[in-house]
Amino acid sequence: MSDVSYRKAKVEDFPEILALIRSSFDGVLREHGFFDTSPFASSKLPAIPQQGFPWFEMGLKEDNEGFWVAEVGGEIAGITLSWVRGSLWYLAHLFVSPAHQGLNIGQNLMERAMKHHKGHAITNRALVTFAYNPVSISLYARHGIYPREPLYWMEGPSQQVKAEVSSTKLRDEKIEDFEKARGILNRIDELTLGYPREKNHEFLFRTPSARCYLFSTGKEPVGYAYVWQSGRVGPLATVSHETFRDVLRSAFRLAAAEGAANVGIAATGSNEQLMQVALEQRMRILDTYLFMSSKPFPNFANYVLYPTGAML
């Protein structure tokens, strides 16, 4: 039996970690027939760089206690990356290479990640996984993280996005300065999710391909949305369900204006407003995922996840 060793991730691991994530992702997509339709298949993603991995760099800086690799014979065979914000623990990645399945690597990485905290008692744990991967779903359920929401990746042509007039006199403003928006974003997250996520927002503001828009009625901020040059929307949050539909429609309009061929979103199946707006834009389902958590989120109906599931 192969000897497996475990250690914290290092900067020089990043290209191999990304390659492992993509090959593992592709393996699941091919096995279940989604490789040709999923926009997250490696053939539809940029080439793996040899340097400049801002997501992993933030994980190493902010959450190194949750960033582990498994090695077999000097080769990275599995990785896990979790992050903690307050009392929320989120599993961004847990992958084992197809060549090293059956060595209990996933279970051992999960146990290491579960110990990750920052002095706060963890009151909720969450993640996104493939809806058609029962092995992973069972692993997470055994650790008290249960299926909560079907999650559908949906896309539609940008030219078909409807520019409807808001019924709530919604005003949008592109936010350039994170410090200016920090307190407002924290307040919206607290009301919507129950947790502040400053480091996540700070990371997104440093990402050149993302734009953050703040939505207000009068002088009162009611929500925010990130819009990507690729046409993707998310994360998005509103303080009330009454404004959610208008914020979402505005975000689609802004995404279409980025010039990408398609707009896309991770749609939670129980959110009727989200599904209705996505379908009115003639979007179709290209892949299916599952949101899991140990406790329900307070106002998840007012929220849209970041597309890849890497973070809320």
N, C-alpha and C positions, 0 to 999 in steps of 0.2 A: 504493500500500500504506500502511496506517495506521502512524503512528509510535508506537512503544511505549516508554515510559520506566519505570524501576524505581527504587523508593525504599523506605526503611524505613517501616513502619506508624506511624501517629500516633493518639493518643487520639480525635481528632475523626473518624477513619476508621471507628470501630467500628460505628456503625449501618449504614453502607454495606457494610462487610465481611460482617456477619451476613446482610444482605439478599442479597448475592451468593452466599454459601454456601448459603442456603436455595433460591434460584432454581436454582442449579446442581444441587443435590441433587434438587429436584423434577423437573428436566429428565431426569435419568438414570432416576429412578423411573418417570416417565411413559413414557419410551422403551421400557422393558423390562417394563412391566405391573405394577409393584409400588406405584404411587402410592396405590391404594385400601387396600392391606393394611399398608404400612409405617407404624409408629407415628412415624417421623421425617419424614413428609411435613409441609410447612409448615402445612397446614390443621389439623393435630393438635397444633401447638406454640403456645406463648404468643405474643402479638404482639411485634414487635421494639421494645424500649425505646429511648428516646433517650439514656439514660445508665445507668450501672451494668452493666458488662460484665466481671465478675470474672475469667473465663477469659482474655479478651484482655488484661486489665490485668496478670495474672500473666505472660503471655507477653511483654508489653512490658518488664516489670520484670526478669524472670529470663532471658529468651532473646531479647532484641531483635535479636541478630545473625541469628536465624532467622525473623524476622517481616517479610515483604516484601509490597509490593503492586506490581502492574503497572497503569499508567495509559495510557489512550488518549483523547486529546482532553479531558483533565481528569476523566475518568470511570474509576473503578476497574474494571479488566477481569480481574484475577486476584489471588489472594492465596496466600501460603504461610506456615505457622507450624510450626516444629519446636522441640523442646526437647531438652536434653542433661542427663543425670544420670550423672556419672562418665564411663564410656566408652560409654554407651548413647546413641544418637541416635534420636529418635522423630519421625516426621512426623505431626503432628496434623491438618493441613489442607493441601491443595493443590487449588485450584479455579480454573477459568477460566470466565468467563461465556459462555453459549451464543452471544451476539452477537459474541464476539471469538475464536472458535475458528479455528485455521488460521494463527495469527500466531506460532507457536512459543513462546507465552507459558509454557505448562506446562514445557517443557524448560528455558527460561531461569530460571524460578523455582526449579525443582528444582536446577539447578547452583548457584544462590546458597544455597539451604538446605543443600546438601551440604557447604558450607564452614564451617558452623556447628559450633563446638566451644568448649570452655572450658579449654583448656590440656592436656586429656587426649587421648591417642590414642584415636580412636573404634574400638572393636572389634566393635560390632554396630549394625545399623540396622534399624528396624522400622516398620511402619505397618499400617493396616487400610484396605481399599478395597472397592468393590463387586465381588462375584464375577462380575458380568455386564458389566464394563466392560473389554474387552480392550485398549483404547488406553492406559488408565492402568496396567494390569498390565504391559504391554510397556514402558512408560516406566520403571517402577520396576525391572523386571528388567534393563534396559540399564544401570542404575546398581548392579547387583550385589545387589538386594533381591529375593528369590525367594519364590514361593508356598510356604507351609508348612502352613497350617491352613484348612480350610473353617470358616466362622463363621456360625452361624445365630441370628438374633434370634427368640426363642421367648417366647410369652406364654400364660398360662392364667388362668382365673377364680380369684380369691383364695379364694373359698368352697370350692374343691376341693383346696386345699393340705392335705396329710395331716400331722397332728401326731404323728409317730411318736416313740417313746421311743428315745433314743440308746443304742446298744450299747456305747459307750465312756465312759459317765458324763460326757458333755461338759457343761461349765458355760459360760454366756455372760454377759458383762458389758458394758454400754454404757459406752463411754469418752467422758468429757466433756472431759478435759484433754489436749491434744495433747502437752504436755511430759512428762506421765506416760507416754504411750504411745510416744514418739518412738523410744527405743532398741529396744523390743520389735518395733515395726513394721519398723524397719530390719533387724533380725536375720531376721525372717520373709521379707522381700523378698530379702535376700542369699541365703538358703538356697533360695528358690523360683525367683527370676529371675536372681540373680547380680549385682543392682544395687540400691543404696539409692535411695529416691525421696522424700526428706524433703519437698521443696517440693510435690510432688503431694499428699501426705498433709496437709500444712499447709493447702493450698488446700481440700481436702475438709472438713477440720474447720471451716473458716470458711463452708461452704456450709450454709445453714439447713435445706435439704430432705434432707440426708444424715445418717445416723447410723452411727457406727463401733462395731462389737461385737468384743470380744476373746474368743476361745474357749480354754478350758483343760481339761486333764485333771489333776486334782489341783492342784498349784501350777505346773504347767508350761504356758506358753502354747503352743498348737499351731496357731493360725491367727487370721485376722481376716476380717471381711466388712463392707462398706458396704451399708446398706439405705436406700432412698429412699422419700420420701413417695408417690411415683408408683407404688410397688410394684416398682421395679427393684432388682436385686441386682448388686453389683460396684463396684469390684474386690473380689476374694476370694482369699485365699491360705492354704495350709496347709503345715506343715513336712514332712508325710508324706502319702502317698496313702492310708494306712490310715484317717486321720481325715477325709479330704476329703468322703466321702459324708455323714457325720454333720454336718459344718460346713455343707455346702450345704443339707441338709434343714432345719437350724436357721435358716439365713438366709432360706429361703423362708417358714418359719413367722413369723419376725419381720417380713418384708415384708408378708405377708398381714394382720398385725395393724395395719399402718399405715392400713388402711381404704380403700386404692385398690381399684378394681374388679378389676384384674388384677395378677399378678406377672409379671415379665419378666426375661430373662437372655440374654446373648450366649454361646451354647454352642459350644465347639470340637468339631468332628465326631469327632476322634480320641480324645477323652476319653470313654471308655465309661461311666464312673461318672456324669459330668455329664449325658450324654444319657439314661441310664437314669433318673436322678432327675427330670429335666425331663419325661420322658414319663410317669413314674408319677404326676406331678402334672397329667396331661392337658394339658400345654402343646403348642402347635402352632407350626410355623415360619411366620413372617410376612415375613421378608426374609433375604437371604443375602449374606454378605460374605466377605472373604478376608484372613487374617492373613499378612503377608509379612515376612521378615527376611533379613538377610545371613548370619546364623549361627543355628542352632537354640538355643532357650532351654533351660537345664539341667533344670528340673522343671516344664515348662509344663502337665503333666497335673495339677498341684496348684494351678492358677491359673484365675481367671475374670476376663476383661477388663471394664473399665468399659464400660457399654452402647454409647455412641456411637462408640467407637473413638478418641475424642479423646486418650485416654491409657491406658497400661497400668494 
